[in-house]
């Protein structure tokens, strides 16, 4: 979205962003996708009427968002045939346009949860025929995205260039943080920055969340203020973290706790790791880790497996002392 916002208005390149996280079917995908297209193409009443006319076969209805005033489209899709037709109509609108389109579909892994069995084939068959459209597929569930694009049996196999967004280099991130404090008459020491990196693993969400708290609470930040703030955050979220544990079996919790204590584990089924934390059979550990990844408690990275929620990991470590 930041990149799209930086593109100067012009008549040759149309950036379109849509987030499909909340969609549960191909019908809902078609509505979200068409609304994203509508917002980008229908800037006038005449353009809106033209857009509606071209989608007349889907009996479109229009309402207006009470907060933004933007038009919202609803499509009368009653079957898989209607859903397929909607894709044909929407992509034909793009194909007939003389401009180029860059379309970003966020949380794309959601299509794997749709009840329709041919969604990937429907989308791939339409997209590969487009000469004036490039697509960015992004998402937060790495293992699901990887399966969609790397398994030979899947329609999107080898259809894209893969890009993994790694953590921001610490020196660049430290400079970014320090500059924002400095611009507003505040200071943050090197010891505080190192402490922030230790608590967050430089994961963007946790860095931003923690720094926001520090920025709003202190004029001068040292490692002491960072530790105090993290302790407060863990205390505030204790009820939530405790509820997470109710979702786990005993073996899953033991594996999760062991990985939280270590920080990052390259081989959770190794004899050394299992013996150190008394985890039992390696097959049980392997199944527990697989389930924890599927439930998004754990994530796989270049250096190994770690808890996805960095603050939750610290809470578990504190409880294990």
N, C-alpha and C positions, 0 to 999 in steps of 0.2 A: 504494500500500500504506500509505503514511503517512496519507493521507486516510481510508482505510478503517479503519485502527487508531484513528483519532480519533473515529469514530462510536460513540456510547454504545450498549451493548446494548439492543435494544428488540424488540418483537414486530411492528413494522410495516415495517421496512426491512432488507433482507438484502443486504449487500455481498459480492460473489464475485469473486475474482481468479484468473486462470489465465494461465500463460505457455506459449505454444505453439511457442516457438523450436525445440525438439527434435523436433517432430512432422513426419512425412514423408508423411502421407496423411489422408484424411477419417476413416478408422478410428481412427488415433491421436489426431486432434483430438477425436473423440467420447469417447475414454477420458479424455483430460486434462480436457475440459469436464465430463464426468459426475463425475469425481473431485473437481473443485472444488465442484460442486454437492453431492456427498455429504458433504464436510467441513463445509459450511455448514448442511445440513439434518438430517443424521443424528447428533445429539448423544447419542442413547441407543440401546440395543440394539434396542428395539421399532421406533424410527424407521429403523434400518438395515435391519431385516427388511422393513419396509414399502417402503422404497426398492428393495430387491432384488426384491420381488414385482412391483412396477410395471414393472421392466425385465426380467421373466422371459423375454420373447420373444427377448432377446439372450443368453440363457444366461450370466448374469453369474457371475463368480467373485470371491471376496474373499480378500485376503491382508492382512497388517499390516506397515506399515513398521517395520523393526527398530530404527530410530533414534528415531522419533517416536511409534510405537505407533498411528498413525492408520490407519484402514482404507483399502485401495487396491482399486479396482474394475478388473476386466478384462472386456471384452465380446467375445463370440464373433462378430465381424463378418467375414463371408467374401465379401461381394460389395458392389457399389454399392447394391443394394436394401437390404441389411442396414444400410449406413451411413445411408441416407436414413431408414429405419425408426428407427434410433437417435436421429436428430435429432427426429423426430416425437414419440417417447416422452419424450425429455428436455425438450423445450419444452412438452409437454402437462403435465408435472409442475409446471413453473413457472406455466403458465396457470391451473391449478386451485388454486394457492395464493392465499390472500386477501391476502398481504403483497406489498409492492413490492420489486423486485430491481434492484440496480445491478451490472452485470456488466462487469468490465474484462478485455478480451482483449489481452494484451501480445504484441508481435512479430507482429501480425496479418498483416503482409505475407507471412508464411510460407505462407499458403494458396495463394499464386500458384505455389508450387513443387510442389503436390500433383499426382500423376499423373491424378487424376480431373478431368475437364474442366468439370464443372458445380458445383463447390464453392461459388463465390460465389452462384450462383442458388439452391442448396439452402439456404444460410444466410440469404440475404436474404428468400426467400419465407417462411421460418419466423419470422424476427425481426420483420418488418413487421406481423405479425398479433398481436403480443403487446401487451396493454394495461397490463400491470403490470411491464414490464421496460424499463430504459434500458441502453444499451450504450456503453462507452468503448472505442474501438479505438485502440491505441497501438503504436508501433514505432520502431525505430532506423534503418530504411532509408527515408528520406523520399521518395526518388524512386519507390519501389515502392508506398508507401502512397498517394502522390499519384495515381498511375495508377489504382489501384483505385477511388478515390472521385471522380476528376475526368474520367474518360473516358466519354463518352456511351454507348459500346458495352458498358460493364461494368455488372453488376447493381446494384452499390452506388452508382452515379452519383447525386449530389445527395441521398444518404440521410442525410447527417450535417452537422453544423457543424464546419468545419475549425479547428483551433487549432495554431499553431506555437509550440513552447516555445523562446523565444530565451534568450540568455545572461542570467544574473542581473546586474542593474545593479552596476557596480563599487563604488560607495559602500556599497551594502547588503552586498555580498560582503565588502568590507574590514572592515566593522563586525562581521560574523559571525565572520570569522577572528580578528580582534583580541580579541573577547570570549571566545572559547574558549581562547586562549592566556592571557589575563588571569585567567580563572577558575581556572586551574591554576598560578598563580604564575610565568608565563612572559611574555615580552614579544616583540613583533614590530613593527619600525619601519615607517614609511610608505615608506621606500626599499625595504624588503623586499617590501611589498605590491605596489608598482609593478613590482618585478622579477618577482614571481609572475605578475602580469597579463601581462607581456611574454612570459614563457616559455610560458604556457598559453592565451593568448587568452581567458581566463576560462571555458574549457570545463570543466564541472563535474568530470568524471572526473579530469582532469589537475591541477586545483586541489586536489581532495581528496587525490589520491595524493601530490602534492608536499608539501602541508601536513602530511600524516601523517608523512612522513619528517622534516620539519623539527621537528615537535612532539616526536617521539621522540628526536631527536638533540641539540637545543640548548635552553638555558634562555633565551637572548637571540638573536634572529634579525635579522640585517641583510641587505642585498643580497649581501654576500660569502658568507654561509652559503647563500643561495638558489642562487647561481651554482655553488658547490661541489657542492651536492646534485644539481642538474640534470646537471652534468658526470658525477657518479657514476652517475646513472640511465642516461645515454646509454652509458656504458662497460659497464654491466651488461647492456644490451640489444643490444650491438653485433652479436652473432652472429645474433640474430633479425632485426635490420634488414638485415644483409647477405643473409640468406636471402630477404627480400622482393624484392630486386633480381633474383634468379633467376627470379621469376615474370613479369618484364617484358621486352618487346622493347626494342631500342635506342631506337626512336622514343618509346615510352611512358616509358622512363626519362628521356630528354632533356626531355620535356614535364613530367614530375613534378619533376625537378630545377629547372627554370626557375620553376615555380609555387612550389616550396619556397623558392627564393631571394627571390622577390617577396613571399611571405607570403600575399597574397590577390590574385587576378587577375580583373578584371571581364570582360575580353574576351580569352580565350587565343588566338583566331584573328586578332587584329588585326595588321596589318603591323608596327607598332612593336614589339610584344611578340615576335613571331616573329623579326624582324631583330636585336633586342637579344640574343637567346639562340641565334641561328643554328639555328632549328628546321626549316627546309625548307618544304615546301608546306603551305599552310593546311589543305588537305583531310586531310593526314596528321596534323596536330596535332589537328584536330577529332575524327578517329577515335580517336586516342590518348587524348584527354581523355574521350571517351565510354566507352572501355574501362576507364579508370582509375576512373571513377565507378561503373561496374558492378561492378568488383572491390573497391570501397569504399576505395581509396587516396585518392580525392578526394571532396569533398562540396560541394554548392552551398548557398550561404547568401545572405542579403540583400545582402551587399556583393560577392559574387563567388564564385569557386572557390578552395578551399584544401585542403591536406592534412588528412585526417581525424585522423591521429595526430600530435599537436603535437610530441611528442618525436622522432618519426621525421623530421619536417620539420627540426628543429634538427640532427639527426645528418647529414642530407643537406647542409645549409648548411655545416656544419663540414668535411665532406669536399670541398666545392666551393671552399673558400678557397685 
